[in-house]
């Protein structure tokens, strides 16, 4: 299999905890040709979409230790056509670059892309989570999305809770997520001005969300593959921060999914698959779905460590099956077409 990881720069990887590196390592161990490129290295020439790639030169002996593997990697630098790959594994960090998806539109029918272009367009920001909530299924917190300051202030004042969560629509990694309290209402006006207003006078959307009791104890990151949970871990915030993201100082604890958490996965799994979102990380707090992460969901390293498993094997198995199905269909059509042509 030939696989291209569309990702962040190689030198930005932390080999101690990087999820993408675990997938790269697994693919190289299996003998697949692996190339890496960043969104800024896509190009079109003579109507062919290509990428300036780093192609991994696998060492003669591939270390089973991922950190040692990372240090031993060397590369060839080549411009390669994306349609020549079997799979493009999307691992670029949010926020999503819409131009990146425009480049990939030209090859989406030739290559298996994980996650799908259409799915990423629909689900790349926090609005997607709202698609799973309705009056019959109380699985998301009460949520307001607006750029109207007066409306947002009114929702804070009318809330039954003293606390609410405010976050930018396109934030990631816990960036910009703050806890607001009615006791500090004098600061809300200037705070909303900061979040809503750009230097050019335009306005941003923000999310104002009901504070879920128990959030101070952290959240549950659940990894789903093809709509089914394949691993979970509890993320616990630092004593000085309300955010549980590892990038914000959070730590991990082992977690077994509850019946309610499994039910959330069952409810949202079919839509994820329908939208081509095959590898996803969701965040749950006290039985409420908080976020759906589709760009480059992390958590594989702690899930593996806490449960003595290798989640990356399941994901690469899935990719291989999808590629085999795609290649079989291409071969079958070519064979049948030849029969008609030779008749």
Secondary structure, 3 states (H helix, E strand, C coil): CEEEEEECCHHHCCCCCCHHHHHHHHHHHCCCEEEEECHHHEEEECCEEEEEEEEEECCCCCCCCHHHHHHHCEEEEEEEEHHHCCEEEEECCCCCCHHHHHHHHCCCCCCEEECCHHHHHHHCCHHHHHHHCECCECCECCEEEECCHHHHHHHHHHCCCCEEEEEECCCCCCCCCEEEEHHHHHHHHHHHHHHHECCCCCECCEEEEECCCCHHHCEEEEEEECCEEEEEEEEECCCCCCCCCHHHCCEEEECCCCHHHHHHHHHHHHHHHHCCCCEEEEEEECCEEEEEECCCCCCHHHHHHHHCCCHHHHHHHHHHHHHHHHHHHHHHHHHHHHHHHCC
